[in-house]
């Protein structure tokens, strides 16, 4: 099922910055499944200080089958990872890996 899951990730840097969608499904435009929007508030610093997931990230994880608490934990893990600051490809890769290895109930 995970192979069929379409996962598009978007990264919003800072408050009010527009999200930019990235197709990470490998299907190049064939959007047929759920979409996960990776949206983290980063603030003006390179350090992890006030970083936290924004509602679209948590909501999109809930929409693909995670409980609210699971979705929040996944989103916090991704958004608070220092190695992912300024790394949209890393954000997509880590989010895809977590979804592929984390059971949904």
PDB file as gemmi writes it, atoms N, CA and C in Angstrom:
CRYST1    1.000    1.000    1.000  90.00  90.00  90.00 P 1                      
ATOM      1  N   UNK A   1       0.818  -1.188   0.000  1.00  0.00           N  
ATOM      2  CA  UNK A   1       0.000   0.000   0.000  1.00  0.00           C  
ATOM      3  C   UNK A   1       0.861   1.251   0.000  1.00  0.00           C  
ATOM      4  N   UNK A   2       2.023   1.162   0.672  1.00  0.00           N  
ATOM      5  CA  UNK A   2       2.877   2.339   0.752  1.00  0.00           C  
ATOM      6  C   UNK A   2       3.420   2.720  -0.624  1.00  0.00           C  
ATOM      7  N   UNK A   3       3.598   1.725  -1.505  1.00  0.00           N  
ATOM      8  CA  UNK A   3       4.088   2.038  -2.839  1.00  0.00           C  
ATOM      9  C   UNK A   3       3.069   2.849  -3.612  1.00  0.00           C  
ATOM     10  N   UNK A   4       1.784   2.644  -3.295  1.00  0.00           N  
ATOM     11  CA  UNK A   4       0.734   3.360  -3.989  1.00  0.00           C  
ATOM     12  C   UNK A   4       0.450   4.714  -3.379  1.00  0.00           C  
ATOM     13  N   UNK A   5       0.957   4.930  -2.200  1.00  0.00           N  
ATOM     14  CA  UNK A   5       0.696   6.193  -1.514  1.00  0.00           C  
ATOM     15  C   UNK A   5       1.402   7.340  -2.214  1.00  0.00           C  
ATOM     16  N   UNK A   6       0.639   8.315  -2.578  1.00  0.00           N  
ATOM     17  CA  UNK A   6       1.210   9.519  -3.166  1.00  0.00           C  
ATOM     18  C   UNK A   6       1.498  10.476  -2.028  1.00  0.00           C  
ATOM     19  N   UNK A   7       2.727  10.838  -1.925  1.00  0.00           N  
ATOM     20  CA  UNK A   7       3.117  11.732  -0.846  1.00  0.00           C  
ATOM     21  C   UNK A   7       3.747  12.969  -1.453  1.00  0.00           C  
ATOM     22  N   UNK A   8       3.034  14.045  -1.408  1.00  0.00           N  
ATOM     23  CA  UNK A   8       3.593  15.319  -1.844  1.00  0.00           C  
ATOM     24  C   UNK A   8       3.889  16.117  -0.588  1.00  0.00           C  
ATOM     25  N   UNK A   9       5.021  16.730  -0.562  1.00  0.00           N  
ATOM     26  CA  UNK A   9       5.403  17.484   0.624  1.00  0.00           C  
ATOM     27  C   UNK A   9       5.575  18.941   0.253  1.00  0.00           C  
ATOM     28  N   UNK A  10       5.192  19.779   1.172  1.00  0.00           N  
ATOM     29  CA  UNK A  10       5.391  21.211   0.978  1.00  0.00           C  
ATOM     30  C   UNK A  10       6.107  21.746   2.202  1.00  0.00           C  
ATOM     31  N   UNK A  11       6.915  22.726   2.000  1.00  0.00           N  
ATOM     32  CA  UNK A  11       7.671  23.314   3.092  1.00  0.00           C  
ATOM     33  C   UNK A  11       7.352  24.792   3.158  1.00  0.00           C  
ATOM     34  N   UNK A  12       6.876  25.218   4.300  1.00  0.00           N  
ATOM     35  CA  UNK A  12       6.660  26.639   4.517  1.00  0.00           C  
ATOM     36  C   UNK A  12       7.717  27.104   5.504  1.00  0.00           C  
ATOM     37  N   UNK A  13       8.525  28.028   5.101  1.00  0.00           N  
ATOM     38  CA  UNK A  13       9.591  28.515   5.963  1.00  0.00           C  
ATOM     39  C   UNK A  13       9.156  29.860   6.522  1.00  0.00           C  
ATOM     40  N   UNK A  14       9.085  29.918   7.835  1.00  0.00           N  
ATOM     41  CA  UNK A  14       8.675  31.148   8.487  1.00  0.00           C  
ATOM     42  C   UNK A  14       7.166  31.300   8.495  1.00  0.00           C  
ATOM     43  N   UNK A  15       6.697  32.236   9.270  1.00  0.00           N  
ATOM     44  CA  UNK A  15       5.253  32.462   9.356  1.00  0.00           C  
ATOM     45  C   UNK A  15       4.794  33.237   8.139  1.00  0.00           C  
ATOM     46  N   UNK A  16       3.742  32.787   7.532  1.00  0.00           N  
ATOM     47  CA  UNK A  16       3.163  33.481   6.413  1.00  0.00           C  
ATOM     48  C   UNK A  16       3.843  33.229   5.085  1.00  0.00           C  
ATOM     49  N   UNK A  17       4.888  32.436   5.063  1.00  0.00           N  
ATOM     50  CA  UNK A  17       5.544  32.131   3.793  1.00  0.00           C  
ATOM     51  C   UNK A  17       4.699  31.109   3.042  1.00  0.00           C  
ATOM     52  N   UNK A  18       4.557  31.286   1.730  1.00  0.00           N  
ATOM     53  CA  UNK A  18       3.744  30.344   0.980  1.00  0.00           C  
ATOM     54  C   UNK A  18       4.404  28.978   0.917  1.00  0.00           C  
ATOM     55  N   UNK A  19       3.593  27.938   0.915  1.00  0.00           N  
ATOM     56  CA  UNK A  19       4.105  26.581   0.798  1.00  0.00           C  
ATOM     57  C   UNK A  19       4.350  26.263  -0.669  1.00  0.00           C  
ATOM     58  N   UNK A  20       5.404  25.536  -0.922  1.00  0.00           N  
ATOM     59  CA  UNK A  20       5.723  25.113  -2.276  1.00  0.00           C  
ATOM     60  C   UNK A  20       5.605  23.602  -2.316  1.00  0.00           C  
ATOM     61  N   UNK A  21       4.759  23.079  -3.192  1.00  0.00           N  
ATOM     62  CA  UNK A  21       4.518  21.635  -3.244  1.00  0.00           C  
ATOM     63  C   UNK A  21       5.605  20.940  -4.052  1.00  0.00           C  
ATOM     64  N   UNK A  22       6.023  19.797  -3.584  1.00  0.00           N  
ATOM     65  CA  UNK A  22       7.000  18.971  -4.267  1.00  0.00           C  
ATOM     66  C   UNK A  22       6.398  17.588  -4.458  1.00  0.00           C  
ATOM     67  N   UNK A  23       6.393  17.067  -5.688  1.00  0.00           N  
ATOM     68  CA  UNK A  23       5.890  15.725  -5.953  1.00  0.00           C  
ATOM     69  C   UNK A  23       7.002  14.746  -5.640  1.00  0.00           C  
ATOM     70  N   UNK A  24       6.788  13.923  -4.624  1.00  0.00           N  
ATOM     71  CA  UNK A  24       7.798  12.953  -4.241  1.00  0.00           C  
ATOM     72  C   UNK A  24       7.324  11.530  -4.495  1.00  0.00           C  
ATOM     73  N   UNK A  25       6.259  11.383  -5.265  1.00  0.00           N  
ATOM     74  CA  UNK A  25       5.703  10.055  -5.523  1.00  0.00           C  
ATOM     75  C   UNK A  25       6.443   9.320  -6.619  1.00  0.00           C  
ATOM     76  N   UNK A  26       7.167  10.034  -7.457  1.00  0.00           N  
ATOM     77  CA  UNK A  26       7.822   9.419  -8.590  1.00  0.00           C  
ATOM     78  C   UNK A  26       6.892   9.299  -9.781  1.00  0.00           C  
ATOM     79  N   UNK A  27       5.625   9.723  -9.614  1.00  0.00           N  
ATOM     80  CA  UNK A  27       4.640   9.582 -10.677  1.00  0.00           C  
ATOM     81  C   UNK A  27       4.582  10.807 -11.572  1.00  0.00           C  
ATOM     82  N   UNK A  28       5.293  11.854 -11.253  1.00  0.00           N  
ATOM     83  CA  UNK A  28       5.374  13.080 -12.048  1.00  0.00           C  
ATOM     84  C   UNK A  28       4.025  13.547 -12.561  1.00  0.00           C  
ATOM     85  N   UNK A  29       3.229  14.063 -11.663  1.00  0.00           N  
ATOM     86  CA  UNK A  29       1.971  14.672 -12.060  1.00  0.00           C  
ATOM     87  C   UNK A  29       0.766  13.755 -11.953  1.00  0.00           C  
ATOM     88  N   UNK A  30       0.944  12.482 -11.679  1.00  0.00           N  
ATOM     89  CA  UNK A  30      -0.187  11.559 -11.577  1.00  0.00           C  
ATOM     90  C   UNK A  30      -0.647  11.491 -10.129  1.00  0.00           C  
ATOM     91  N   UNK A  31      -1.258  12.542  -9.650  1.00  0.00           N  
ATOM     92  CA  UNK A  31      -1.705  12.618  -8.263  1.00  0.00           C  
ATOM     93  C   UNK A  31      -2.989  11.818  -8.102  1.00  0.00           C  
ATOM     94  N   UNK A  32      -2.879  10.652  -7.490  1.00  0.00           N  
ATOM     95  CA  UNK A  32      -4.043   9.790  -7.333  1.00  0.00           C  
ATOM     96  C   UNK A  32      -4.313   9.403  -5.891  1.00  0.00           C  
ATOM     97  N   UNK A  33      -3.474   9.794  -4.980  1.00  0.00           N  
ATOM     98  CA  UNK A  33      -3.639   9.379  -3.596  1.00  0.00           C  
ATOM     99  C   UNK A  33      -3.609  10.549  -2.648  1.00  0.00           C  
ATOM    100  N   UNK A  34      -3.534  10.247  -1.360  1.00  0.00           N  
ATOM    101  CA  UNK A  34      -3.500  11.305  -0.351  1.00  0.00           C  
ATOM    102  C   UNK A  34      -2.227  12.144  -0.446  1.00  0.00           C  
ATOM    103  N   UNK A  35      -2.331  13.355   0.050  1.00  0.00           N  
ATOM    104  CA  UNK A  35      -1.211  14.295   0.038  1.00  0.00           C  
ATOM    105  C   UNK A  35      -0.849  14.626   1.474  1.00  0.00           C  
ATOM    106  N   UNK A  36       0.438  14.600   1.771  1.00  0.00           N  
ATOM    107  CA  UNK A  36       0.932  15.037   3.075  1.00  0.00           C  
ATOM    108  C   UNK A  36       1.683  16.339   2.855  1.00  0.00           C  
ATOM    109  N   UNK A  37       1.278  17.357   3.585  1.00  0.00           N  
ATOM    110  CA  UNK A  37       1.894  18.679   3.468  1.00  0.00           C  
ATOM    111  C   UNK A  37       2.833  18.869   4.652  1.00  0.00           C  
ATOM    112  N   UNK A  38       4.120  18.941   4.377  1.00  0.00           N  
ATOM    113  CA  UNK A  38       5.098  19.178   5.429  1.00  0.00           C  
ATOM    114  C   UNK A  38       5.211  20.686   5.599  1.00  0.00           C  
ATOM    115  N   UNK A  39       4.757  21.174   6.741  1.00  0.00           N  
ATOM    116  CA  UNK A  39       4.736  22.609   6.994  1.00  0.00           C  
ATOM    117  C   UNK A  39       5.227  22.871   8.407  1.00  0.00           C  
ATOM    118  N   UNK A  40       6.406  23.470   8.490  1.00  0.00           N  
ATOM    119  CA  UNK A  40       7.019  23.741   9.787  1.00  0.00           C  
ATOM    120  C   UNK A  40       7.254  25.240   9.939  1.00  0.00           C  
ATOM    121  N   UNK A  41       6.944  25.773  11.101  1.00  0.00           N  
ATOM    122  CA  UNK A  41       7.327  27.145  11.412  1.00  0.00           C  
ATOM    123  C   UNK A  41       8.779  27.093  11.858  1.00  0.00           C  
ATOM    124  N   UNK A  42       9.622  27.846  11.188  1.00  0.00           N  
ATOM    125  CA  UNK A  42      11.045  27.829  11.511  1.00  0.00           C  
ATOM    126  C   UNK A  42      11.507  29.059  12.259  1.00  0.00           C  
ATOM    127  N   UNK A  43      10.889  30.179  12.056  1.00  0.00           N  
ATOM    128  CA  UNK A  43      11.390  31.399  12.667  1.00  0.00           C  
ATOM    129  C   UNK A  43      12.599  31.900  11.906  1.00  0.00           C  
ATOM    130  N   UNK A  44      13.178  32.993  12.346  1.00  0.00           N  
ATOM    131  CA  UNK A  44      14.288  33.606  11.609  1.00  0.00           C  
ATOM    132  C   UNK A  44      15.662  33.008  11.903  1.00  0.00           C  
ATOM    133  N   UNK A  45      15.727  31.957  12.708  1.00  0.00           N  
ATOM    134  CA  UNK A  45      17.014  31.417  13.123  1.00  0.00           C  
ATOM    135  C   UNK A  45      17.320  30.100  12.429  1.00  0.00           C  
ATOM    136  N   UNK A  46      18.597  29.801  12.303  1.00  0.00           N  
ATOM    137  CA  UNK A  46      19.021  28.504  11.774  1.00  0.00           C  
ATOM    138  C   UNK A  46      18.955  27.445  12.881  1.00  0.00           C  
ATOM    139  N   UNK A  47      19.004  27.879  14.135  1.00  0.00           N  
ATOM    140  CA  UNK A  47      18.925  26.948  15.253  1.00  0.00           C  
ATOM    141  C   UNK A  47      17.469  26.547  15.493  1.00  0.00           C  
ATOM    142  N   UNK A  48      17.292  25.392  16.103  1.00  0.00           N  
ATOM    143  CA  UNK A  48      15.951  24.931  16.489  1.00  0.00           C  
ATOM    144  C   UNK A  48      15.607  25.624  17.806  1.00  0.00           C  
ATOM    145  N   UNK A  49      14.773  26.645  17.752  1.00  0.00           N  
ATOM    146  CA  UNK A  49      14.388  27.387  18.947  1.00  0.00           C  
ATOM    147  C   UNK A  49      12.886  27.294  19.155  1.00  0.00           C  
ATOM    148  N   UNK A  50      12.115  27.864  18.241  1.00  0.00           N  
ATOM    149  CA  UNK A  50      10.652  27.861  18.354  1.00  0.00           C  
ATOM    150  C   UNK A  50      10.013  26.955  17.312  1.00  0.00           C  
ATOM    151  N   UNK A  51      10.791  26.129  16.661  1.00  0.00           N  
ATOM    152  CA  UNK A  51      10.315  25.325  15.549  1.00  0.00           C  
ATOM    153  C   UNK A  51       9.196  24.381  15.989  1.00  0.00           C  
ATOM    154  N   UNK A  52       8.153  24.343  15.175  1.00  0.00           N  
ATOM    155  CA  UNK A  52       7.027  23.456  15.456  1.00  0.00           C  
ATOM    156  C   UNK A  52       6.232  23.221  14.177  1.00  0.00           C  
ATOM    157  N   UNK A  53       5.482  22.110  14.131  1.00  0.00           N  
ATOM    158  CA  UNK A  53       4.666  21.839  12.946  1.00  0.00           C  
ATOM    159  C   UNK A  53       3.468  22.774  12.893  1.00  0.00           C  
ATOM    160  N   UNK A  54       3.070  23.104  11.678  1.00  0.00           N  
ATOM    161  CA  UNK A  54       1.860  23.892  11.500  1.00  0.00           C  
ATOM    162  C   UNK A  54       0.691  22.937  11.242  1.00  0.00           C  
ATOM    163  N   UNK A  55      -0.506  23.454  11.413  1.00  0.00           N  
ATOM    164  CA  UNK A  55      -1.719  22.638  11.332  1.00  0.00           C  
ATOM    165  C   UNK A  55      -1.849  21.824  10.042  1.00  0.00           C  
ATOM    166  N   UNK A  56      -1.522  22.347   8.862  1.00  0.00           N  
ATOM    167  CA  UNK A  56      -1.685  21.531   7.650  1.00  0.00           C  
ATOM    168  C   UNK A  56      -0.872  20.231   7.672  1.00  0.00           C  
ATOM    169  N   UNK A  57       0.289  20.245   8.316  1.00  0.00           N  
ATOM    170  CA  UNK A  57       1.123  19.051   8.420  1.00  0.00           C  
ATOM    171  C   UNK A  57       0.411  18.003   9.268  1.00  0.00           C  
ATOM    172  N   UNK A  58       0.002  18.382  10.464  1.00  0.00           N  
ATOM    173  CA  UNK A  58      -0.676  17.450  11.370  1.00  0.00           C  
ATOM    174  C   UNK A  58      -1.987  16.970  10.743  1.00  0.00           C  
ATOM    175  N   UNK A  59      -2.765  17.882  10.194  1.00  0.00           N  
ATOM    176  CA  UNK A  59      -4.051  17.517   9.592  1.00  0.00           C  
ATOM    177  C   UNK A  59      -3.884  16.543   8.435  1.00  0.00           C  
ATOM    178  N   UNK A  60      -2.868  16.736   7.602  1.00  0.00           N  
ATOM    179  CA  UNK A  60      -2.684  15.829   6.472  1.00  0.00           C  
ATOM    180  C   UNK A  60      -2.252  14.441   6.932  1.00  0.00           C  
ATOM    181  N   UNK A  61      -1.512  14.347   8.032  1.00  0.00           N  
ATOM    182  CA  UNK A  61      -1.168  13.039   8.593  1.00  0.00           C  
ATOM    183  C   UNK A  61      -2.406  12.352   9.168  1.00  0.00           C  
ATOM    184  N   UNK A  62      -3.274  13.114   9.819  1.00  0.00           N  
ATOM    185  CA  UNK A  62      -4.542  12.563  10.321  1.00  0.00           C  
ATOM    186  C   UNK A  62      -5.386  12.064   9.145  1.00  0.00           C  
ATOM    187  N   UNK A  63      -5.386  12.806   8.046  1.00  0.00           N  
ATOM    188  CA  UNK A  63      -6.176  12.427   6.873  1.00  0.00           C  
ATOM    189  C   UNK A  63      -5.725  11.122   6.235  1.00  0.00           C  
ATOM    190  N   UNK A  64      -4.478  10.703   6.452  1.00  0.00           N  
ATOM    191  CA  UNK A  64      -4.027   9.427   5.882  1.00  0.00           C  
ATOM    192  C   UNK A  64      -4.090   8.286   6.891  1.00  0.00           C  
ATOM    193  N   UNK A  65      -4.671   8.546   8.069  1.00  0.00           N  
ATOM    194  CA  UNK A  65      -4.951   7.448   8.982  1.00  0.00           C  
ATOM    195  C   UNK A  65      -4.283   7.459  10.337  1.00  0.00           C  
ATOM    196  N   UNK A  66      -3.449   8.434  10.620  1.00  0.00           N  
ATOM    197  CA  UNK A  66      -2.826   8.506  11.943  1.00  0.00           C  
ATOM    198  C   UNK A  66      -3.774   9.173  12.925  1.00  0.00           C  
ATOM    199  N   UNK A  67      -3.670   8.786  14.200  1.00  0.00           N  
ATOM    200  CA  UNK A  67      -4.425   9.492  15.229  1.00  0.00           C  
ATOM    201  C   UNK A  67      -3.810  10.881  15.385  1.00  0.00           C  
ATOM    202  N   UNK A  68      -4.544  11.767  16.039  1.00  0.00           N  
ATOM    203  CA  UNK A  68      -4.031  13.122  16.241  1.00  0.00           C  
ATOM    204  C   UNK A  68      -2.724  13.095  17.016  1.00  0.00           C  
ATOM    205  N   UNK A  69      -2.637  12.261  18.050  1.00  0.00           N  
ATOM    206  CA  UNK A  69      -1.406  12.218  18.851  1.00  0.00           C  
ATOM    207  C   UNK A  69      -0.243  11.628  18.058  1.00  0.00           C  
ATOM    208  N   UNK A  70      -0.507  10.609  17.228  1.00  0.00           N  
ATOM    209  CA  UNK A  70       0.555  10.061  16.373  1.00  0.00           C  
ATOM    210  C   UNK A  70       1.019  11.113  15.362  1.00  0.00           C  
ATOM    211  N   UNK A  71       0.057  11.782  14.730  1.00  0.00           N  
ATOM    212  CA  UNK A  71       0.380  12.798  13.726  1.00  0.00           C  
ATOM    213  C   UNK A  71       1.204  13.927  14.341  1.00  0.00           C  
ATOM    214  N   UNK A  72       0.821  14.350  15.526  1.00  0.00           N  
ATOM    215  CA  UNK A  72       1.547  15.417  16.210  1.00  0.00           C  
ATOM    216  C   UNK A  72       2.976  14.973  16.530  1.00  0.00           C  
ATOM    217  N   UNK A  73       3.139  13.745  16.998  1.00  0.00           N  
ATOM    218  CA  UNK A  73       4.475  13.231  17.328  1.00  0.00           C  
ATOM    219  C   UNK A  73       5.356  13.145  16.082  1.00  0.00           C  
ATOM    220  N   UNK A  74       4.806  12.669  14.984  1.00  0.00           N  
ATOM    221  CA  UNK A  74       5.566  12.582  13.733  1.00  0.00           C  
ATOM    222  C   UNK A  74       5.967  13.971  13.266  1.00  0.00           C  
ATOM    223  N   UNK A  75       5.017  14.886  13.253  1.00  0.00           N  
ATOM    224  CA  UNK A  75       5.284  16.243  12.781  1.00  0.00           C  
ATOM    225  C   UNK A  75       6.315  16.945  13.668  1.00  0.00           C  
ATOM    226  N   UNK A  76       6.207  16.767  14.982  1.00  0.00           N  
ATOM    227  CA  UNK A  76       7.195  17.358  15.903  1.00  0.00           C  
ATOM    228  C   UNK A  76       8.582  16.789  15.625  1.00  0.00           C  
ATOM    229  N   UNK A  77       8.651  15.497  15.414  1.00  0.00           N  
ATOM    230  CA  UNK A  77       9.941  14.846  15.144  1.00  0.00           C  
ATOM    231  C   UNK A  77      10.592  15.434  13.892  1.00  0.00           C  
ATOM    232  N   UNK A  78       9.805  15.617  12.843  1.00  0.00           N  
ATOM    233  CA  UNK A  78      10.334  16.157  11.595  1.00  0.00           C  
ATOM    234  C   UNK A  78      10.725  17.626  11.754  1.00  0.00           C  
ATOM    235  N   UNK A  79       9.851  18.415  12.325  1.00  0.00           N  
ATOM    236  CA  UNK A  79      10.088  19.863  12.409  1.00  0.00           C  
ATOM    237  C   UNK A  79      11.182  20.237  13.401  1.00  0.00           C  
ATOM    238  N   UNK A  80      11.465  19.390  14.371  1.00  0.00           N  
ATOM    239  CA  UNK A  80      12.482  19.711  15.379  1.00  0.00           C  
ATOM    240  C   UNK A  80      13.841  19.094  15.059  1.00  0.00           C  
ATOM    241  N   UNK A  81      14.002  18.515  13.874  1.00  0.00           N  
ATOM    242  CA  UNK A  81      15.272  17.903  13.477  1.00  0.00           C  
ATOM    243  C   UNK A  81      16.205  18.974  12.925  1.00  0.00           C  
ATOM    244  N   UNK A  82      17.289  19.240  13.627  1.00  0.00           N  
ATOM    245  CA  UNK A  82      18.244  20.282  13.249  1.00  0.00           C  
ATOM    246  C   UNK A  82      18.823  20.035  11.861  1.00  0.00           C  
ATOM    247  N   UNK A  83      19.007  18.793  11.481  1.00  0.00           N  
ATOM    248  CA  UNK A  83      19.614  18.484  10.187  1.00  0.00           C  
ATOM    249  C   UNK A  83      18.689  18.807   9.015  1.00  0.00           C  
ATOM    250  N   UNK A  84      17.425  19.057   9.274  1.00  0.00           N  
ATOM    251  CA  UNK A  84      16.467  19.321   8.205  1.00  0.00           C  
ATOM    252  C   UNK A  84      16.193  20.806   7.980  1.00  0.00           C  
ATOM    253  N   UNK A  85      16.806  21.670   8.766  1.00  0.00           N  
ATOM    254  CA  UNK A  85      16.623  23.110   8.588  1.00  0.00           C  
ATOM    255  C   UNK A  85      17.223  23.518   7.248  1.00  0.00           C  
ATOM    256  N   UNK A  86      16.416  24.139   6.403  1.00  0.00           N  
ATOM    257  CA  UNK A  86      16.867  24.559   5.085  1.00  0.00           C  
ATOM    258  C   UNK A  86      17.105  23.406   4.124  1.00  0.00           C  
ATOM    259  N   UNK A  87      16.500  22.253   4.399  1.00  0.00           N  
ATOM    260  CA  UNK A  87      16.729  21.057   3.598  1.00  0.00           C  
ATOM    261  C   UNK A  87      15.391  20.447   3.172  1.00  0.00           C  
ATOM    262  N   UNK A  88      14.712  21.021   2.161  1.00  0.00           N  
ATOM    263  CA  UNK A  88      13.400  20.507   1.763  1.00  0.00           C  
ATOM    264  C   UNK A  88      13.439  19.064   1.269  1.00  0.00           C  
ATOM    265  N   UNK A  89      14.518  18.667   0.595  1.00  0.00           N  
ATOM    266  CA  UNK A  89      14.621  17.276   0.149  1.00  0.00           C  
ATOM    267  C   UNK A  89      14.741  16.336   1.344  1.00  0.00           C  
ATOM    268  N   UNK A  90      15.470  16.772   2.364  1.00  0.00           N  
ATOM    269  CA  UNK A  90      15.583  15.983   3.587  1.00  0.00           C  
ATOM    270  C   UNK A  90      14.256  15.864   4.309  1.00  0.00           C  
ATOM    271  N   UNK A  91      13.491  16.967   4.359  1.00  0.00           N  
ATOM    272  CA  UNK A  91      12.162  16.933   4.978  1.00  0.00           C  
ATOM    273  C   UNK A  91      11.275  15.901   4.294  1.00  0.00           C  
ATOM    274  N   UNK A  92      11.292  15.891   2.963  1.00  0.00           N  
ATOM    275  CA  UNK A  92      10.479  14.928   2.216  1.00  0.00           C  
ATOM    276  C   UNK A  92      10.934  13.511   2.488  1.00  0.00           C  
ATOM    277  N   UNK A  93      12.245  13.284   2.446  1.00  0.00           N  
ATOM    278  CA  UNK A  93      12.780  11.939   2.632  1.00  0.00           C  
ATOM    279  C   UNK A  93      12.473  11.391   4.024  1.00  0.00           C  
ATOM    280  N   UNK A  94      12.682  12.205   5.045  1.00  0.00           N  
ATOM    281  CA  UNK A  94      12.425  11.763   6.416  1.00  0.00           C  
ATOM    282  C   UNK A  94      10.936  11.503   6.626  1.00  0.00           C  
ATOM    283  N   UNK A  95      10.089  12.376   6.101  1.00  0.00           N  
ATOM    284  CA  UNK A  95       8.643  12.189   6.247  1.00  0.00           C  
ATOM    285  C   UNK A  95       8.204  10.916   5.542  1.00  0.00           C  
ATOM    286  N   UNK A  96       8.699  10.673   4.342  1.00  0.00           N  
ATOM    287  CA  UNK A  96       8.356   9.442   3.619  1.00  0.00           C  
ATOM    288  C   UNK A  96       8.816   8.208   4.388  1.00  0.00           C  
ATOM    289  N   UNK A  97      10.020   8.258   4.948  1.00  0.00           N  
ATOM    290  CA  UNK A  97      10.556   7.129   5.701  1.00  0.00           C  
ATOM    291  C   UNK A  97       9.716   6.846   6.944  1.00  0.00           C  
ATOM    292  N   UNK A  98       9.357   7.896   7.667  1.00  0.00           N  
ATOM    293  CA  UNK A  98       8.549   7.715   8.882  1.00  0.00           C  
ATOM    294  C   UNK A  98       7.197   7.103   8.522  1.00  0.00           C  
ATOM    295  N   UNK A  99       6.555   7.596   7.472  1.00  0.00           N  
ATOM    296  CA  UNK A  99       5.250   7.063   7.072  1.00  0.00           C  
ATOM    297  C   UNK A  99       5.377   5.612   6.634  1.00  0.00           C  
ATOM    298  N   UNK A 100       6.448   5.278   5.938  1.00  0.00           N  
ATOM    299  CA  UNK A 100       6.634   3.910   5.462  1.00  0.00           C  
ATOM    300  C   UNK A 100       6.883   2.920   6.599  1.00  0.00           C  
ATOM    301  N   UNK A 101       7.434   3.412   7.716  1.00  0.00           N  
ATOM    302  CA  UNK A 101       7.789   2.511   8.804  1.00  0.00           C  
ATOM    303  C   UNK A 101       6.909   2.634  10.045  1.00  0.00           C  
ATOM    304  N   UNK A 102       5.977   3.563  10.039  1.00  0.00           N  
ATOM    305  CA  UNK A 102       5.112   3.774  11.210  1.00  0.00           C  
ATOM    306  C   UNK A 102       3.707   3.276  10.924  1.00  0.00           C  
ATOM    307  N   UNK A 103       3.221   2.335  11.725  1.00  0.00           N  
ATOM    308  CA  UNK A 103       1.870   1.822  11.497  1.00  0.00           C  
ATOM    309  C   UNK A 103       0.807   2.871  11.759  1.00  0.00           C  
ATOM    310  N   UNK A 104      -0.277   2.796  10.988  1.00  0.00           N  
ATOM    311  CA  UNK A 104      -1.407   3.689  11.180  1.00  0.00           C  
ATOM    312  C   UNK A 104      -2.569   2.871  11.721  1.00  0.00           C  
ATOM    313  N   UNK A 105      -3.319   3.449  12.636  1.00  0.00           N  
ATOM    314  CA  UNK A 105      -4.479   2.756  13.200  1.00  0.00           C  
ATOM    315  C   UNK A 105      -5.694   3.630  13.066  1.00  0.00           C  
TER     316      UNK A 105                                                      
END                                                                             
